[in-house]
Amino acid sequence: MRITWFAWLAQHADEYGYSDGPLRATIGTVAVLVTGALLWFALHRHRSAAMAAAGLTCALGVGWLAFH
């Protein structure tokens, strides 16, 4: 699923604000994914909360990067 997501994002990069260049897009996306991972590890004792927080953070972060 992750590979499919990145493939779709690569195809539509110009439509979603990632046209600032691949380096800036990569840095922003990695920063969002690291933030999601940190939330996952912070909430690891409560698996459902960890999954929800990490998933929501990644979705909102990539969405914000795409449209700003």
N, C-alpha and C positions, 0 to 999 in steps of 0.2 A: 504494500500500500504506500509506503514512503517513497519508493522508487517511482511509482505512478504519479504521486503528488509532485515530485520534483520534475518529472518529465512534462507534466501538464503546465507547471509554472514556467518552465523553460520555453515552451511553445507560446505562451501568452505573456511573456515578459514585458513587451512593449505596451500592452494594454493596461497593465497594472502598476505602472510607476517604477518598474525595475529597469527603466531605460537609462538610469544615471550611470550605468556601467556595471559590468559583472563583479568587479571587486567590491564596490559599495553595496551591491545587492547581497553578495555573499557574506560580507561582514555583518550586515543587519540581520540576515536570516540566521546566521550562526549565533549571534547575540540573543535572539529570541529563543532559539532552541536550547541554549545554555541556561537561560532564565527558566524555561520550562523544566529542564532537568534538575535545577536547583530546587524548584518547588516540589518536584517528585521526591527528591531525597529528603527534604525537610518534613514531608508528610508521609514518609514510607510506612509508618505504623498503621496508618488508615488508608489502605490501598485504594478504595473507591474515591476518597477525597483527593488523594494524590493524583490519580488518573484524571479526575475532573479538573483539578486546578492546573495541571500541566497541559492538558489538551486545550482548555480555554485560553490559557496564556499564549500558547503557540498560535492558535487560531486568531486571536485578537491582535497579537504582535505582527504576524505576517499580513493580516488585513490592514493594519495601520501602516506598515511599510509599503504596502501596495498602493494605497490611495493618498499618501502624503509625500 
